[in-house]
Amino acid sequence: MLREWRHRRAVQRVKPGDGRPLKRFRWWQMLTRALFHLRLVNDDGRQTVYAVEVKHQNQSEGYVKAHLYLDGRHHAESKVPAVFPVQGGTVEVRTSGFGLKRCHYVTAEGSEHQLVPDPASAEGRRARLDRSHPALSRCIGFLSVIVLVIGLVLLILQLAEQVTRAPEGVAQYVGTFTSPIDLPAWGNAVVGLVTVAASTERALRLRYSRLLDGGAG
């Protein structure tokens, strides 16, 4: 019931577009813009092309907007999480602190299909690497998970140490805890950078875990 309420609320946030043309993706936009495409065939055989554009720079203002284009023209927009009604279903868009975590076409029957990233975008380039070098792609994905697991373990150890050292904390019940790993300030900074890089890599594949990626954010 809660999920249905959120779905209806997201649909109500959708505003009509202004008809402006979809701009070509430029290489310097890879860190600030995501672009995905969806091609659907009507009953009469005519093809309809949708495009979803997300500009991440709005995130600094406390929100991110998703824009829906229909046959190259601005059709609708909404703050994320966004749910756009389209032919035969909806397009759902969700973001994380590192990029997109969902950009899927959900049919009226409930089946889901991820939209295709623009070849020039960072997501498109990552998808091309996956197709051309699948073994390397799997290794990179596995390494990202390992980095995030290590970062999460270090975070838990540091939090446990801080909590048990508090003057009026849980130390009186469970005793104090000293982390076996004591990183210097620069070490913590390096761990933070590599975990952000790992979560960003996963976002390029629309992968997200609240435990792993949420901890990195």
C-alpha atoms as an extended CHARMM CRD file, in Angstrom:
* protein
*
       217  EXT
         1         1  MET       CA              0.0000000000        0.0000000000        0.0000000000  PROA      1               0.0000000000
         2         2  LEU       CA              2.8320000000        2.3940000000        0.8610000000  PROA      2               0.0000000000
         3         3  ARG       CA              4.5310000000        1.6220000000       -2.4340000000  PROA      3               0.0000000000
         4         4  GLU       CA              1.3230000000        2.3330000000       -4.3670000000  PROA      4               0.0000000000
         5         5  TRP       CA              0.8920000000        5.6300000000       -2.5090000000  PROA      5               0.0000000000
         6         6  ARG       CA              4.4350000000        6.6790000000       -3.3670000000  PROA      6               0.0000000000
         7         7  HSD       CA              3.8390000000        5.6670000000       -6.9800000000  PROA      7               0.0000000000
         8         8  ARG       CA              0.6960000000        7.7990000000       -7.2430000000  PROA      8               0.0000000000
         9         9  ARG       CA              2.4260000000       10.7240000000       -5.5500000000  PROA      9               0.0000000000
        10        10  ALA       CA              5.3350000000       10.5160000000       -8.0040000000  PROA      10              0.0000000000
        11        11  VAL       CA              2.9330000000       10.5120000000      -10.9640000000  PROA      11              0.0000000000
        12        12  GLN       CA              1.2140000000       13.6090000000       -9.5510000000  PROA      12              0.0000000000
        13        13  ARG       CA              4.5720000000       15.4450000000       -9.4880000000  PROA      13              0.0000000000
        14        14  VAL       CA              4.9720000000       15.1480000000      -13.2540000000  PROA      14              0.0000000000
        15        15  LYS       CA              4.7040000000       18.4800000000      -15.0740000000  PROA      15              0.0000000000
        16        16  PRO       CA              4.2170000000       18.9920000000      -18.8140000000  PROA      16              0.0000000000
        17        17  GLY       CA              7.2650000000       19.7880000000      -20.9170000000  PROA      17              0.0000000000
        18        18  ASP       CA              7.9340000000       22.8680000000      -23.0050000000  PROA      18              0.0000000000
        19        19  GLY       CA              8.6430000000       21.1140000000      -26.3080000000  PROA      19              0.0000000000
        20        20  ARG       CA             12.3080000000       22.0690000000      -26.5350000000  PROA      20              0.0000000000
        21        21  PRO       CA             14.5380000000       19.7340000000      -28.5720000000  PROA      21              0.0000000000
        22        22  LEU       CA             16.7670000000       17.1550000000      -26.9520000000  PROA      22              0.0000000000
        23        23  LYS       CA             20.3760000000       18.2900000000      -27.0670000000  PROA      23              0.0000000000
        24        24  ARG       CA             23.1260000000       15.9780000000      -28.2250000000  PROA      24              0.0000000000
        25        25  PHE       CA             25.2210000000       14.4190000000      -25.4770000000  PROA      25              0.0000000000
        26        26  ARG       CA             28.7140000000       15.9170000000      -25.2270000000  PROA      26              0.0000000000
        27        27  TRP       CA             31.7200000000       14.1430000000      -23.7350000000  PROA      27              0.0000000000
        28        28  TRP       CA             32.3250000000       16.8500000000      -21.1200000000  PROA      28              0.0000000000
        29        29  GLN       CA             28.8580000000       16.1630000000      -19.6580000000  PROA      29              0.0000000000
        30        30  MET       CA             29.7210000000       12.6410000000      -18.4780000000  PROA      30              0.0000000000
        31        31  LEU       CA             29.9700000000       13.6770000000      -14.8260000000  PROA      31              0.0000000000
        32        32  THR       CA             26.9250000000       15.9500000000      -14.7990000000  PROA      32              0.0000000000
        33        33  ARG       CA             24.3770000000       14.3950000000      -17.1500000000  PROA      33              0.0000000000
        34        34  ALA       CA             22.7900000000       10.9960000000      -17.7090000000  PROA      34              0.0000000000
        35        35  LEU       CA             20.8050000000       10.1140000000      -20.8310000000  PROA      35              0.0000000000
        36        36  PHE       CA             18.8400000000        6.9190000000      -21.4910000000  PROA      36              0.0000000000
        37        37  HSD       CA             16.6430000000        5.8520000000      -24.4100000000  PROA      37              0.0000000000
        38        38  LEU       CA             13.5460000000        3.6940000000      -24.8310000000  PROA      38              0.0000000000
        39        39  ARG       CA             12.1110000000        2.5980000000      -28.1720000000  PROA      39              0.0000000000
        40        40  LEU       CA              8.5620000000        1.2560000000      -28.2750000000  PROA      40              0.0000000000
        41        41  VAL       CA              6.5260000000       -0.0060000000      -31.2220000000  PROA      41              0.0000000000
        42        42  ASN       CA              2.8620000000        0.9740000000      -31.4900000000  PROA      42              0.0000000000
        43        43  ASP       CA              0.1080000000       -1.3960000000      -32.5810000000  PROA      43              0.0000000000
        44        44  ASP       CA              0.2550000000        0.1100000000      -36.0710000000  PROA      44              0.0000000000
        45        45  GLY       CA              3.9840000000       -0.6070000000      -36.3220000000  PROA      45              0.0000000000
        46        46  ARG       CA              5.0940000000        2.9860000000      -35.8140000000  PROA      46              0.0000000000
        47        47  GLN       CA              8.0720000000        3.4580000000      -33.4970000000  PROA      47              0.0000000000
        48        48  THR       CA              7.9800000000        5.8530000000      -30.5460000000  PROA      48              0.0000000000
        49        49  VAL       CA             11.2600000000        7.0090000000      -29.0360000000  PROA      49              0.0000000000
        50        50  TYR       CA             11.4710000000        8.1920000000      -25.4420000000  PROA      50              0.0000000000
        51        51  ALA       CA             14.5510000000        9.6450000000      -23.7600000000  PROA      51              0.0000000000
        52        52  VAL       CA             15.1890000000       10.2820000000      -20.0730000000  PROA      52              0.0000000000
        53        53  GLU       CA             17.6640000000       13.0070000000      -19.1260000000  PROA      53              0.0000000000
        54        54  VAL       CA             18.9530000000       13.6250000000      -15.6080000000  PROA      54              0.0000000000
        55        55  LYS       CA             21.2620000000       16.5120000000      -14.7380000000  PROA      55              0.0000000000
        56        56  HSD       CA             23.1270000000       15.7510000000      -11.5300000000  PROA      56              0.0000000000
        57        57  GLN       CA             24.2530000000       19.3280000000      -10.8460000000  PROA      57              0.0000000000
        58        58  ASN       CA             20.8220000000       20.1190000000       -9.3800000000  PROA      58              0.0000000000
        59        59  GLN       CA             21.6930000000       17.8000000000       -6.4930000000  PROA      59              0.0000000000
        60        60  SER       CA             23.6240000000       20.6010000000       -4.7800000000  PROA      60              0.0000000000
        61        61  GLU       CA             20.3380000000       22.5120000000       -4.5690000000  PROA      61              0.0000000000
        62        62  GLY       CA             18.6650000000       19.7050000000       -2.6650000000  PROA      62              0.0000000000
        63        63  TYR       CA             16.8330000000       18.0820000000       -5.5650000000  PROA      63              0.0000000000
        64        64  VAL       CA             17.3770000000       16.3660000000       -8.9040000000  PROA      64              0.0000000000
        65        65  LYS       CA             15.0530000000       16.6610000000      -11.8810000000  PROA      65              0.0000000000
        66        66  ALA       CA             14.3870000000       14.0550000000      -14.5300000000  PROA      66              0.0000000000
        67        67  HSD       CA             13.2180000000       15.1040000000      -17.9870000000  PROA      67              0.0000000000
        68        68  LEU       CA             11.2550000000       12.9400000000      -20.4200000000  PROA      68              0.0000000000
        69        69  TYR       CA             11.5560000000       13.5210000000      -24.1610000000  PROA      69              0.0000000000
        70        70  LEU       CA              9.1810000000       12.0980000000      -26.7460000000  PROA      70              0.0000000000
        71        71  ASP       CA             10.4960000000       11.7860000000      -30.2950000000  PROA      71              0.0000000000
        72        72  GLY       CA             13.1870000000       14.3500000000      -29.5490000000  PROA      72              0.0000000000
        73        73  ARG       CA             10.9660000000       16.9360000000      -27.8350000000  PROA      73              0.0000000000
        74        74  HSD       CA             10.6530000000       17.7970000000      -24.1580000000  PROA      74              0.0000000000
        75        75  HSD       CA              7.4930000000       16.0170000000      -23.0590000000  PROA      75              0.0000000000
        76        76  ALA       CA              7.4830000000       16.0810000000      -19.2250000000  PROA      76              0.0000000000
        77        77  GLU       CA              9.6160000000       16.7020000000      -16.1450000000  PROA      77              0.0000000000
        78        78  SER       CA              9.5660000000       15.7550000000      -12.4920000000  PROA      78              0.0000000000
        79        79  LYS       CA             11.6760000000       15.7720000000       -9.3730000000  PROA      79              0.0000000000
        80        80  VAL       CA             13.0720000000       12.3520000000       -8.5500000000  PROA      80              0.0000000000
        81        81  PRO       CA             11.9990000000        9.7930000000       -7.6470000000  PROA      81              0.0000000000
        82        82  ALA       CA             10.0360000000       10.2090000000      -10.8730000000  PROA      82              0.0000000000
        83        83  VAL       CA              7.3550000000        8.0750000000      -12.4950000000  PROA      83              0.0000000000
        84        84  PHE       CA              6.4860000000        9.0610000000      -16.0720000000  PROA      84              0.0000000000
        85        85  PRO       CA              3.3850000000        7.5720000000      -17.7260000000  PROA      85              0.0000000000
        86        86  VAL       CA              4.3510000000        6.3160000000      -21.2000000000  PROA      86              0.0000000000
        87        87  GLN       CA              2.8800000000        4.0150000000      -23.7930000000  PROA      87              0.0000000000
        88        88  GLY       CA              2.0650000000        0.6570000000      -22.2200000000  PROA      88              0.0000000000
        89        89  GLY       CA              3.3480000000        1.4760000000      -18.7320000000  PROA      89              0.0000000000
        90        90  THR       CA              5.6150000000        3.8740000000      -16.8570000000  PROA      90              0.0000000000
        91        91  VAL       CA              9.2660000000        4.9080000000      -16.7230000000  PROA      91              0.0000000000
        92        92  GLU       CA             10.6630000000        4.9860000000      -13.1930000000  PROA      92              0.0000000000
        93        93  VAL       CA             13.7300000000        7.0960000000      -12.3480000000  PROA      93              0.0000000000
        94        94  ARG       CA             15.5820000000        7.1280000000       -9.0340000000  PROA      94              0.0000000000
        95        95  THR       CA             18.9370000000        8.5760000000       -8.0860000000  PROA      95              0.0000000000
        96        96  SER       CA             21.5280000000        8.1290000000       -5.3680000000  PROA      96              0.0000000000
        97        97  GLY       CA             24.3880000000       10.3210000000       -4.2370000000  PROA      97              0.0000000000
        98        98  PHE       CA             26.5460000000        8.7900000000       -6.9700000000  PROA      98              0.0000000000
        99        99  GLY       CA             24.2570000000        8.8090000000      -10.0240000000  PROA      99              0.0000000000
       100       100  LEU       CA             21.2600000000        6.7750000000      -11.1190000000  PROA      100             0.0000000000
       101       101  LYS       CA             20.1340000000        3.6680000000       -9.3080000000  PROA      101             0.0000000000
       102       102  ARG       CA             17.0250000000        3.0520000000      -11.3990000000  PROA      102             0.0000000000
       103       103  CYS       CA             15.8730000000        3.9890000000      -14.9040000000  PROA      103             0.0000000000
       104       104  HSD       CA             13.4180000000        1.2800000000      -15.9380000000  PROA      104             0.0000000000
       105       105  TYR       CA             10.3960000000        0.8260000000      -18.1390000000  PROA      105             0.0000000000
       106       106  VAL       CA              7.6730000000       -0.9880000000      -16.1840000000  PROA      106             0.0000000000
       107       107  THR       CA              4.8600000000       -2.4030000000      -18.2860000000  PROA      107             0.0000000000
       108       108  ALA       CA              1.2410000000       -2.5420000000      -17.2050000000  PROA      108             0.0000000000
       109       109  GLU       CA              1.7490000000       -6.2840000000      -16.6370000000  PROA      109             0.0000000000
       110       110  GLY       CA              4.6100000000       -5.5930000000      -14.2280000000  PROA      110             0.0000000000
       111       111  SER       CA              7.6490000000       -6.6470000000      -16.2770000000  PROA      111             0.0000000000
       112       112  GLU       CA             10.6920000000       -4.3700000000      -16.0340000000  PROA      112             0.0000000000
       113       113  HSD       CA             13.2620000000       -3.3610000000      -18.6410000000  PROA      113             0.0000000000
       114       114  GLN       CA             16.2390000000       -1.0800000000      -18.0670000000  PROA      114             0.0000000000
       115       115  LEU       CA             16.4900000000        1.7700000000      -20.5450000000  PROA      115             0.0000000000
       116       116  VAL       CA             19.4700000000        1.8560000000      -22.8930000000  PROA      116             0.0000000000
       117       117  PRO       CA             22.1500000000        4.4310000000      -21.9920000000  PROA      117             0.0000000000
       118       118  ASP       CA             23.2930000000        6.8900000000      -24.6320000000  PROA      118             0.0000000000
       119       119  PRO       CA             26.5490000000        5.6040000000      -26.1790000000  PROA      119             0.0000000000
       120       120  ALA       CA             28.3450000000        8.9020000000      -25.4660000000  PROA      120             0.0000000000
       121       121  SER       CA             27.3820000000        8.9900000000      -21.7750000000  PROA      121             0.0000000000
       122       122  ALA       CA             29.4450000000        7.5430000000      -18.9370000000  PROA      122             0.0000000000
       123       123  GLU       CA             26.7910000000        4.8590000000      -18.4670000000  PROA      123             0.0000000000
       124       124  GLY       CA             26.9330000000        4.0590000000      -22.1780000000  PROA      124             0.0000000000
       125       125  ARG       CA             30.7110000000        3.7600000000      -22.1660000000  PROA      125             0.0000000000
       126       126  ARG       CA             30.5550000000        1.4590000000      -19.1330000000  PROA      126             0.0000000000
       127       127  ALA       CA             27.9430000000       -0.6850000000      -20.9030000000  PROA      127             0.0000000000
       128       128  ARG       CA             30.1810000000       -0.8730000000      -23.9820000000  PROA      128             0.0000000000
       129       129  LEU       CA             33.0690000000       -2.0840000000      -21.8170000000  PROA      129             0.0000000000
       130       130  ASP       CA             30.7850000000       -4.7760000000      -20.4230000000  PROA      130             0.0000000000
       131       131  ARG       CA             29.8870000000       -5.9560000000      -23.9320000000  PROA      131             0.0000000000
       132       132  SER       CA             33.4000000000       -5.8410000000      -25.4040000000  PROA      132             0.0000000000
       133       133  HSD       CA             35.3500000000       -7.0810000000      -22.3650000000  PROA      133             0.0000000000
       134       134  PRO       CA             32.9320000000       -9.0160000000      -20.1120000000  PROA      134             0.0000000000
       135       135  ALA       CA             35.6730000000      -10.6550000000      -18.0180000000  PROA      135             0.0000000000
       136       136  LEU       CA             37.3310000000       -7.3110000000      -17.2720000000  PROA      136             0.0000000000
       137       137  SER       CA             33.9290000000       -5.7930000000      -16.5390000000  PROA      137             0.0000000000
       138       138  ARG       CA             33.1390000000       -8.5210000000      -14.0080000000  PROA      138             0.0000000000
       139       139  CYS       CA             36.5190000000       -8.0080000000      -12.3270000000  PROA      139             0.0000000000
       140       140  ILE       CA             35.8910000000       -4.2650000000      -12.0060000000  PROA      140             0.0000000000
       141       141  GLY       CA             32.4390000000       -4.8970000000      -10.5740000000  PROA      141             0.0000000000
       142       142  PHE       CA             33.8100000000       -7.4300000000       -8.0910000000  PROA      142             0.0000000000
       143       143  LEU       CA             36.5670000000       -5.0280000000       -7.0520000000  PROA      143             0.0000000000
       144       144  SER       CA             33.9910000000       -2.2960000000       -6.4330000000  PROA      144             0.0000000000
       145       145  VAL       CA             32.0820000000       -4.5880000000       -4.0750000000  PROA      145             0.0000000000
       146       146  ILE       CA             35.2610000000       -5.5700000000       -2.2090000000  PROA      146             0.0000000000
       147       147  VAL       CA             36.2300000000       -1.9090000000       -1.7650000000  PROA      147             0.0000000000
       148       148  LEU       CA             32.7940000000       -1.0750000000       -0.3750000000  PROA      148             0.0000000000
       149       149  VAL       CA             32.8140000000       -4.0450000000        2.0030000000  PROA      149             0.0000000000
       150       150  ILE       CA             36.2250000000       -3.0080000000        3.3410000000  PROA      150             0.0000000000
       151       151  GLY       CA             35.0370000000        0.5880000000        3.7260000000  PROA      151             0.0000000000
       152       152  LEU       CA             31.9190000000       -0.5920000000        5.5930000000  PROA      152             0.0000000000
       153       153  VAL       CA             33.9440000000       -2.7740000000        7.9680000000  PROA      153             0.0000000000
       154       154  LEU       CA             36.3150000000        0.1000000000        8.7520000000  PROA      154             0.0000000000
       155       155  LEU       CA             33.3610000000        2.4090000000        9.3580000000  PROA      155             0.0000000000
       156       156  ILE       CA             31.7290000000       -0.0560000000       11.7520000000  PROA      156             0.0000000000
       157       157  LEU       CA             34.9900000000       -0.5090000000       13.6790000000  PROA      157             0.0000000000
       158       158  GLN       CA             35.4940000000        3.2400000000       14.0460000000  PROA      158             0.0000000000
       159       159  LEU       CA             31.8930000000        3.8180000000       15.1200000000  PROA      159             0.0000000000
       160       160  ALA       CA             32.0750000000        1.0260000000       17.6820000000  PROA      160             0.0000000000
       161       161  GLU       CA             35.2310000000        2.5390000000       19.1480000000  PROA      161             0.0000000000
       162       162  GLN       CA             33.7110000000        6.0160000000       19.3870000000  PROA      162             0.0000000000
       163       163  VAL       CA             30.4780000000        4.7670000000       20.9450000000  PROA      163             0.0000000000
       164       164  THR       CA             32.1790000000        2.7050000000       23.6490000000  PROA      164             0.0000000000
       165       165  ARG       CA             34.5720000000        5.5370000000       24.5080000000  PROA      165             0.0000000000
       166       166  ALA       CA             31.7540000000        8.0020000000       25.1950000000  PROA      166             0.0000000000
       167       167  PRO       CA             31.6570000000        9.0940000000       28.8680000000  PROA      167             0.0000000000
       168       168  GLU       CA             28.0520000000        8.0480000000       29.3390000000  PROA      168             0.0000000000
       169       169  GLY       CA             27.6920000000        5.4280000000       26.6620000000  PROA      169             0.0000000000
       170       170  VAL       CA             27.4220000000        1.6880000000       26.4750000000  PROA      170             0.0000000000
       171       171  ALA       CA             30.9330000000        1.1400000000       27.8650000000  PROA      171             0.0000000000
       172       172  GLN       CA             29.5520000000        0.6060000000       31.3620000000  PROA      172             0.0000000000
       173       173  TYR       CA             27.5860000000       -2.3670000000       30.0450000000  PROA      173             0.0000000000
       174       174  VAL       CA             29.8330000000       -3.9100000000       27.3900000000  PROA      174             0.0000000000
       175       175  GLY       CA             33.2240000000       -2.3590000000       28.1070000000  PROA      175             0.0000000000
       176       176  THR       CA             35.3810000000       -0.3030000000       25.7760000000  PROA      176             0.0000000000
       177       177  PHE       CA             36.3520000000       -1.3850000000       22.2970000000  PROA      177             0.0000000000
       178       178  THR       CA             39.5760000000       -0.4860000000       20.5130000000  PROA      178             0.0000000000
       179       179  SER       CA             39.6400000000       -0.8630000000       16.7600000000  PROA      179             0.0000000000
       180       180  PRO       CA             42.4240000000       -3.1900000000       15.5810000000  PROA      180             0.0000000000
       181       181  ILE       CA             42.8910000000       -0.8790000000       12.5820000000  PROA      181             0.0000000000
       182       182  ASP       CA             43.9490000000        2.6830000000       13.3230000000  PROA      182             0.0000000000
       183       183  LEU       CA             44.2140000000        4.7100000000       10.1280000000  PROA      183             0.0000000000
       184       184  PRO       CA             45.7750000000        8.1810000000       10.0110000000  PROA      184             0.0000000000
       185       185  ALA       CA             43.7680000000       11.1040000000        8.6610000000  PROA      185             0.0000000000
       186       186  TRP       CA             45.1900000000       10.7000000000        5.1700000000  PROA      186             0.0000000000
       187       187  GLY       CA             44.3520000000        6.9870000000        5.2570000000  PROA      187             0.0000000000
       188       188  ASN       CA             40.7100000000        7.7220000000        6.0600000000  PROA      188             0.0000000000
       189       189  ALA       CA             40.6770000000       10.2500000000        3.2220000000  PROA      189             0.0000000000
       190       190  VAL       CA             42.0080000000        7.6500000000        0.7760000000  PROA      190             0.0000000000
       191       191  VAL       CA             39.4330000000        5.0980000000        1.9210000000  PROA      191             0.0000000000
       192       192  GLY       CA             36.6970000000        7.6910000000        1.4630000000  PROA      192             0.0000000000
       193       193  LEU       CA             37.8350000000        8.5000000000       -2.0680000000  PROA      193             0.0000000000
       194       194  VAL       CA             38.0900000000        4.8970000000       -3.2290000000  PROA      194             0.0000000000
       195       195  THR       CA             34.6720000000        4.0010000000       -1.7690000000  PROA      195             0.0000000000
       196       196  VAL       CA             33.1030000000        6.9590000000       -3.5780000000  PROA      196             0.0000000000
       197       197  ALA       CA             34.8060000000        5.8170000000       -6.7870000000  PROA      197             0.0000000000
       198       198  ALA       CA             33.4900000000        2.2820000000       -6.2580000000  PROA      198             0.0000000000
       199       199  SER       CA             29.9150000000        3.4680000000       -5.6900000000  PROA      199             0.0000000000
       200       200  THR       CA             30.1700000000        5.7460000000       -8.7320000000  PROA      200             0.0000000000
       201       201  GLU       CA             31.2680000000        2.7920000000      -10.8470000000  PROA      201             0.0000000000
       202       202  ARG       CA             28.2860000000        0.7980000000       -9.6140000000  PROA      202             0.0000000000
       203       203  ALA       CA             25.9630000000        3.7120000000      -10.3580000000  PROA      203             0.0000000000
       204       204  LEU       CA             27.1290000000        3.6230000000      -13.9840000000  PROA      204             0.0000000000
       205       205  ARG       CA             25.6200000000        0.1270000000      -14.0920000000  PROA      205             0.0000000000
       206       206  LEU       CA             22.5520000000        1.2130000000      -12.0900000000  PROA      206             0.0000000000
       207       207  ARG       CA             23.6000000000       -0.9470000000       -9.1550000000  PROA      207             0.0000000000
       208       208  TYR       CA             22.7960000000        0.2270000000       -5.6480000000  PROA      208             0.0000000000
       209       209  SER       CA             22.7990000000       -1.3030000000       -2.1700000000  PROA      209             0.0000000000
       210       210  ARG       CA             21.5190000000        0.6860000000        0.7630000000  PROA      210             0.0000000000
       211       211  LEU       CA             24.0230000000       -1.0680000000        3.0130000000  PROA      211             0.0000000000
       212       212  LEU       CA             27.1350000000       -0.7520000000        0.8150000000  PROA      212             0.0000000000
       213       213  ASP       CA             26.5640000000        2.3350000000       -1.3120000000  PROA      213             0.0000000000
       214       214  GLY       CA             24.5110000000        4.0590000000        1.3640000000  PROA      214             0.0000000000
       215       215  GLY       CA             27.3810000000        3.6280000000        3.8000000000  PROA      215             0.0000000000
       216       216  ALA       CA             29.7800000000        5.1700000000        1.2690000000  PROA      216             0.0000000000
       217       217  GLY       CA             27.5180000000        8.1930000000        0.9410000000  PROA      217             0.0000000000
